[in-house]
Amino acid sequence: MGVRQERKQQQSVTRRKVLVCILMIILLAGVAFFGYFLYHRYQVKQLLSEAGIYRNVTIDGRDMSGKSKEEALQELREAYPLERDILKFRYEEDTWDIPFSDLEAGYHLEQAVEDAYNTGRSGTEKENFKVGAALLKDKIDIALDFSYNEAKLTEKLQTIAKEFDRDAVDSTVSRKNGGFVVTPDKIGRVMNLEQTTAEAVEVLNTHTSGTANIIAEETQPKITAEQNGHVKDLIGSFSTAYNNSDPNRNINLRVGCNYINGTMVAPGEVFSTNANLGSQTYAGGYRDAAIYNNGKVETGIAGGVCQVSSTLYNAALMAELEIVERQPHSMKVGYVPLGRDAAIAGNYKDLKFKNNTPYPILIEAYASGGQLVMNIYGEEAHSKGHSVAYETVYEATLPKLPEVVTEDPEMKEGERLITSRGQTGAKVSVYKVVYENGVKKSSDWFSSSSYRSSADYVTVGTKKPEGAAETDGAKPQDDLRSAENKPETVQ
């Protein structure tokens, strides 16, 4: 045998030995792997057979290994007490506290415990084994969910808003001992519920106590104390006379003045006399008195308040305020110059004027001693030599209508009773005359008014006389009023 042949035999032997070694290694590795597999499976089965929450299961980082549901829940309740957290609302120096418990705000502890206990128990056998294997290597953490009751939060904020919200308060001016007393104004505020809720949610999302700002919108007063400091001059005044022949009418004059007295009108604001005379009812303090109704004098509730409105109208004229709405009576009245009356009737006749000055005005109204007085105070914008007057110019006189006769068979023939005295009508224009230091500067048309005439209403007897005729006991009435087909509330 040659050397070459011998070398080949040796190499073959060597390869066989290497192959045997490799096979032995594979065999040993397989045995080892199989042993490890069996051991690992054994360990997983051991873990999955444990009572309570499996090892390496945590809740929010807290180890719950081996704990029963009750034990785990107790530990979490001690760690996360619901009662300790408070949501505080703040606005400037004011605060309101709401416990988290009132909002049902907190962690879902029971659900977290259930999830922890069911980790490795809630799936199929294969799935549970996979979870168990994972727990042998690392922890599985169950997050704590946090929530709150949105409806409860809205309800609590609405309750706070009732206490928080406040109307702006206007400054007022009153006359006292010949001077003026000014009260302070106050800024109002209204909670912005949507924005305040967003502030609260930010705190709640931290899952712990905190302070939320109340977001509010401020409301400004119409009249400030600074503005009322300018109310110091008598810019318009007028008075009318009344007598004591009708006590109810006098009561109505005083009631109407009481409603208007002390009224403030802000710059640019329109004053409605009707709206400021209160409820023209018995409940409003008014009585029955003479009114005009379709050319006749009748009795109606609140008779007389038109004298209040007409006196105020003339005071507004003297103050040179802007007249927005004014209507004359249907027939003439005697307490103001013709063309310078202002009727009030239902919702179809009103006196309205606008405060066209830069500052508030104060209306002073009273009826006493036979004089109804209206004073308007503000800041005088004209020079000391400035004054105005209003002149009435007659355009036409309308004759009295033919008398309306009603026959009464119960009255003696020839007997005559005037039940309602009519009057002539008129058409007039009023001109505004401006004087500067006593010198007339202008005379301009200001308004026109028409007053219809009315008839005497007469009742005559048709019964044949049996004795002397009775005398007419009717007395003229010089303060009558009517509407076209609607009663003017009062004269």
C-alpha positions in Angstrom: 0.0 0.0 0.0 1.3 3.3 -1.0 1.6 6.4 1.1 -1.2 8.1 -0.8 -3.6 5.3 -0.1 -2.8 5.2 3.6 -3.4 9.0 3.8 -6.8 8.6 2.2 -7.8 6.0 4.8 -6.8 8.2 7.7 -8.8 11.1 6.3 -11.9 8.9 5.9 -11.6 7.8 9.6 -11.3 11.4 10.7 -14.4 12.5 8.8 -16.4 9.7 10.4 -15.2 10.7 13.8 -16.2 14.4 13.1 -19.6 13.3 11.9 -20.2 11.2 15.0 -19.2 14.1 17.1 -21.6 16.4 15.3 -24.4 13.9 15.6 -23.7 13.5 19.3 -23.8 17.3 19.8 -27.1 17.6 18.0 -28.4 14.7 20.0 -27.3 16.3 23.3 -28.7 19.7 22.2 -32.0 18.2 21.3 -32.1 16.4 24.6 -31.2 19.7 26.4 -33.8 21.7 24.4 -36.5 19.2 25.1 -35.6 19.2 28.7 -35.7 23.0 28.8 -39.0 22.9 27.0 -40.5 20.5 29.5 -39.1 22.5 32.4 -40.4 25.8 30.9 -43.8 24.3 30.3 -43.8 23.0 33.8 -43.0 26.5 35.1 -45.8 28.1 33.0 -48.2 25.5 34.3 -47.1 26.2 37.8 -47.6 30.0 37.3 -51.1 29.4 35.8 -52.1 27.2 38.7 -51.4 29.9 41.2 -54.2 31.4 43.2 -55.0 35.1 43.1 -53.5 37.5 40.6 -50.6 35.9 38.8 -47.0 36.9 39.6 -45.5 39.9 37.8 -49.0 41.4 37.1 -49.0 45.1 38.2 -51.6 47.8 38.4 -50.3 51.3 37.7 -46.9 49.9 38.6 -48.1 48.3 41.9 -47.2 44.6 42.3 -50.4 42.6 42.7 -48.7 39.1 42.7 -50.7 36.5 44.6 -53.3 39.0 45.8 -57.0 38.2 45.8 -59.4 40.6 44.2 -60.5 41.9 47.6 -56.9 42.4 48.7 -55.9 44.2 45.5 -59.0 46.4 45.6 -58.4 47.4 49.2 -54.7 48.3 48.5 -55.8 50.5 45.5 -58.5 52.2 47.5 -56.0 53.2 50.1 -53.6 54.4 47.5 -56.2 56.3 45.4 -58.8 57.6 47.9 -61.6 59.4 46.0 -62.4 61.7 48.8 -59.1 63.4 49.0 -59.2 65.2 45.6 -61.0 68.6 45.1 -61.6 70.6 41.9 -61.4 74.3 42.9 -62.8 77.1 40.8 -61.4 80.6 41.2 -62.4 84.0 40.0 -60.3 86.8 41.4 -60.6 86.4 45.2 -63.7 84.1 45.1 -63.4 80.3 45.1 -65.8 77.4 44.9 -64.7 73.8 45.9 -66.2 70.6 44.3 -65.0 67.2 45.6 -64.1 64.7 43.0 -66.7 62.4 44.5 -69.5 64.9 43.6 -68.4 64.5 39.9 -68.1 60.7 40.2 -64.5 61.4 39.2 -61.8 58.8 39.9 -60.0 55.7 38.8 -61.9 52.5 37.7 -60.3 50.4 40.5 -62.7 47.5 40.3 -62.2 47.2 36.6 -58.4 47.3 36.9 -58.5 44.5 39.5 -60.8 42.5 37.3 -58.4 43.0 34.4 -55.4 42.1 36.5 -57.1 38.9 37.9 -58.2 37.9 34.4 -54.7 38.3 32.9 -53.8 34.7 31.8 -57.3 33.5 32.6 -59.6 35.0 30.0 -58.3 33.5 26.8 -58.0 30.1 25.2 -55.6 27.6 26.7 -53.0 28.5 24.1 -53.5 32.2 24.7 -53.3 31.8 28.5 -50.1 29.8 28.1 -48.6 32.5 26.0 -49.5 35.1 28.7 -48.0 32.9 31.4 -44.8 32.5 29.4 -44.6 36.2 29.1 -45.1 36.7 32.8 -42.1 34.4 33.5 -39.9 36.9 31.6 -41.4 40.3 32.4 -44.2 42.2 34.1 -47.5 43.0 32.6 -48.9 46.4 33.9 -52.6 47.2 33.9 -53.3 50.9 33.4 -55.8 52.6 35.7 -58.6 54.3 33.6 -59.8 57.6 35.0 -63.2 59.2 34.2 -65.8 61.7 35.5 -69.5 62.4 34.9 -69.8 65.2 32.4 -73.4 65.8 33.2 -72.5 66.2 36.9 -69.8 68.7 36.0 -72.2 70.8 33.9 -74.8 70.7 36.7 -72.3 71.9 39.3 -71.1 74.7 37.0 -74.6 75.8 36.4 -75.2 75.9 40.2 -72.0 78.0 40.6 -73.1 80.3 37.8 -76.3 81.2 39.6 -74.3 82.5 42.4 -71.5 83.9 40.2 -73.5 85.7 37.5 -74.6 89.2 38.4 -76.1 92.0 36.4 -74.3 95.3 35.9 -75.6 97.9 38.3 -76.1 101.4 37.0 -75.1 104.4 39.0 -78.1 106.5 40.1 -78.6 110.1 40.9 -81.2 111.4 43.4 -82.1 114.8 44.6 -81.5 115.4 48.3 -81.4 118.7 50.2 -81.1 120.6 47.0 -78.1 118.6 45.9 -77.4 115.4 44.0 -76.4 112.1 45.5 -74.6 109.7 43.2 -74.4 105.9 43.9 -71.5 103.8 42.5 -71.9 101.6 39.5 -70.9 97.9 39.4 -69.6 95.9 36.5 -71.7 92.7 35.8 -70.3 89.3 34.9 -71.6 86.2 33.2 -69.8 82.8 33.4 -68.7 81.4 30.0 -69.8 77.9 30.7 -68.1 76.3 27.7 -64.7 77.9 28.4 -64.9 77.3 32.1 -65.7 73.6 31.5 -62.6 73.4 29.3 -60.6 74.8 32.2 -62.1 72.2 34.6 -61.4 69.3 32.2 -57.7 70.3 32.1 -57.5 69.9 35.8 -59.5 66.6 35.8 -57.2 65.2 33.2 -54.3 65.5 35.7 -56.2 63.0 37.9 -55.5 65.0 41.0 -56.7 68.1 42.8 -56.2 71.4 41.1 -57.6 74.9 40.4 -59.6 75.9 37.3 -60.1 79.5 36.4 -63.7 80.7 35.8 -63.8 82.4 32.5 -66.3 85.2 32.5 -67.6 87.9 30.3 -68.0 91.3 31.9 -71.1 93.5 31.3 -70.8 97.2 31.6 -73.4 99.4 33.3 -75.3 101.8 31.0 -74.7 104.6 33.4 -71.5 105.1 35.4 -70.8 107.2 38.5 -68.4 109.2 36.4 -71.1 110.0 33.9 -73.6 110.9 36.7 -71.1 113.4 38.0 -72.2 115.6 35.1 -75.8 115.6 36.2 -75.8 119.0 37.9 -77.9 121.4 35.8 -81.6 122.0 35.4 -81.8 121.8 31.6 -85.6 121.6 31.2 -88.6 122.3 33.4 -92.3 122.7 33.0 -95.4 122.7 35.2 -99.1 122.5 34.8 -102.0 123.3 37.1 -104.7 120.9 38.4 -107.6 121.4 40.8 -109.2 119.1 43.4 -112.6 118.7 41.7 -111.8 115.0 40.9 -109.9 113.2 43.7 -109.4 110.1 41.6 -107.8 112.1 38.8 -105.4 113.8 41.3 -104.5 110.3 42.6 -103.7 109.2 39.1 -101.5 112.3 38.6 -99.5 111.5 41.7 -99.2 107.8 40.8 -98.0 108.6 37.3 -95.4 111.1 38.7 -94.2 108.5 41.3 -93.5 106.0 38.5 -91.5 108.5 36.5 -89.7 110.3 39.3 -86.0 109.4 39.6 -85.8 107.8 36.2 -82.3 108.0 34.6 -82.0 108.1 30.8 -78.5 107.1 29.5 -76.9 109.0 26.6 -78.5 107.8 23.3 -81.3 105.9 25.2 -84.9 106.4 24.2 -87.4 107.0 27.0 -90.9 105.6 26.6 -93.5 107.3 28.8 -96.0 104.5 28.4 -93.3 102.0 29.5 -92.5 104.1 32.5 -96.0 104.8 33.8 -96.3 101.3 35.3 -99.3 99.1 34.8 -102.2 101.4 34.1 -104.5 99.2 36.1 -106.1 99.1 39.6 -103.2 96.9 40.6 -100.8 99.6 39.4 -102.4 102.1 41.8 -104.6 103.9 39.3 -108.2 104.9 39.7 -111.2 105.6 37.4 -111.4 109.2 36.2 -112.6 111.2 33.1 -111.3 110.2 29.7 -112.2 111.0 26.1 -113.9 108.3 24.2 -115.1 109.0 20.6 -115.9 112.6 21.3 -117.5 112.1 24.7 -116.4 112.3 28.3 -116.5 109.0 30.0 -115.0 107.3 33.1 -112.0 105.0 32.6 -109.0 103.6 34.4 -105.9 105.9 34.7 -107.7 109.0 33.6 -105.3 112.0 33.9 -102.0 110.4 33.0 -102.0 112.4 29.7 -101.4 115.5 31.8 -98.3 113.7 33.2 -97.1 112.9 29.7 -97.9 116.4 28.3 -96.1 118.1 31.2 -93.1 115.9 30.6 -93.3 116.6 26.8 -92.9 120.3 27.5 -90.0 119.8 29.9 -88.3 117.7 27.2 -88.9 120.5 24.7 -87.3 123.0 27.0 -84.3 120.7 27.4 -84.2 120.4 23.6 -84.2 116.7 23.7 -84.9 114.8 20.5 -88.6 113.9 20.3 -88.9 110.4 18.8 -92.7 110.0 19.0 -95.5 112.3 20.0 -99.2 112.4 19.1 -101.8 115.1 20.1 -105.1 114.3 21.7 -108.0 113.8 19.4 -109.6 116.9 21.0 -108.3 120.0 22.7 -107.1 119.9 26.3 -106.7 122.9 28.5 -103.7 122.3 30.8 -101.0 123.0 28.1 -100.9 125.4 25.2 -102.6 124.0 22.1 -100.2 122.0 20.0 -98.0 121.1 23.0 -99.9 118.1 24.4 -98.8 114.5 24.2 -101.5 111.8 24.4 -101.1 108.4 26.0 -103.5 105.6 24.8 -103.1 101.9 24.9 -100.2 100.8 22.8 -101.0 103.1 19.9 -100.1 106.5 21.4 -96.9 107.1 23.3 -94.5 109.9 24.1 -90.9 109.0 23.4 -87.8 111.1 23.5 -84.1 110.4 23.1 -81.4 111.7 25.4 -79.2 113.3 22.7 -76.8 114.8 25.2 -73.4 113.3 26.0 -74.3 112.5 29.6 -77.2 110.9 31.6 -80.3 112.9 32.4 -82.5 112.6 35.6 -86.2 113.2 35.5 -87.8 114.6 38.6 -91.6 114.4 38.7 -94.2 115.4 41.4 -97.7 116.6 41.8 -98.4 118.7 44.9 -100.4 121.8 45.8 -102.2 122.0 42.5 -99.0 121.9 40.5 -97.7 119.0 38.4 -93.9 119.6 37.9 -91.4 118.0 35.6 -87.7 118.8 35.9 -85.0 117.4 33.8 -81.4 117.5 35.1 -78.2 116.9 33.2 -75.3 119.0 32.0 -76.2 122.2 30.2 -74.5 122.2 26.8 -75.6 125.7 25.8 -74.3 129.1 26.8 -75.9 131.1 29.6 -77.5 133.4 27.1 -79.2 130.6 25.2 -83.0 130.0 25.6 -85.9 128.6 23.6 -89.6 129.3 23.4 -92.4 127.5 21.5 -95.1 129.5 19.8 -98.5 128.2 18.7 -99.9 129.5 15.4 -103.6 128.8 14.6 -104.1 127.5 11.1 -107.8 126.8 11.2 -110.8 126.6 13.6 -113.2 123.7 13.1 -116.8 124.5 14.1 -118.6 122.3 16.6 -120.5 119.4 15.1 -124.3 119.4 15.2 -125.7 118.3 18.5 -126.7 114.7 18.9 -130.2 114.5 20.3 -131.7 111.5 22.1 -135.4 111.5 23.0 -136.4 110.3 26.5 -140.1 109.5 26.9 -139.6 109.5 30.7 -138.5 113.1 30.6 -141.1 115.9 30.4 -141.6 117.5 27.1 -139.4 120.6 26.7 -136.9 119.3 29.3 -133.4 119.3 27.9 -130.3 117.7 29.4 -126.7 118.1 28.0 -125.0 114.8 28.8 -121.7 115.6 27.1 -120.6 119.1 26.0 -118.8 119.2 22.7 -116.2 121.7 21.5 -114.7 123.3 18.4 -111.7 121.8 16.7 -108.5 123.4 15.5 -105.4 123.0 13.3 -102.3 124.5 14.7 -98.5 124.7 14.1 -95.9 125.1 16.8 -92.7 127.0 16.0 -89.4 126.7 18.0 -87.9 130.1 18.6 -84.2 130.4 19.7 -82.8 133.4 21.6 -79.2 134.3 22.3 -78.8 136.9 25.0 -82.4 138.0 24.5 -82.1 138.4 20.7 -84.2 136.1 18.5 -81.9 134.1 16.3 -84.3 131.7 14.6 -88.0 130.7 14.4 -88.6 127.3 12.8 -91.6 125.0 12.3 -91.5 122.3 14.9 -94.8 120.4 14.8 -98.4 120.4 13.6 -101.5 119.2 15.4 -105.1 118.7 14.5 -108.0 118.5 17.0 -111.4 117.4 15.8 -114.6 119.1 16.8 -117.3 117.3 18.7 -121.0 117.6 19.2 -123.1 118.3 22.3 -124.9 115.2 23.3 -128.4 116.3 24.4 -131.3 114.3 25.9 -134.7 115.9 25.4 -138.0 114.9 27.0 -141.1 113.9 25.0 -143.5 113.3 27.9 -146.3 115.8 28.1 -145.7 118.1 31.0 -147.8 117.7 34.1 -146.0 120.4 36.1 -143.2 122.9 35.9 -140.2 121.9 33.8 -137.1 120.8 35.7 -134.0 122.9 35.1 -130.8 121.6 33.4 -128.4 120.6 36.1 -125.5 119.8 33.8 -122.2 121.7 34.2 -119.8 122.4 31.4 -116.7 120.3 31.4 -113.6 122.0 30.1 -111.2 119.1 30.3 -112.5 116.5 27.8 -110.8 114.1 25.4 -111.6 111.5 22.8 -109.9 109.2 20.3 -111.1 108.5 16.8 -112.7 105.2 17.7 -110.5 104.2 20.7 -110.5 105.8 24.1 -107.4 107.8 25.0 -106.4 106.3 28.3 -106.6 109.6 30.2 -106.8 113.3 29.6 
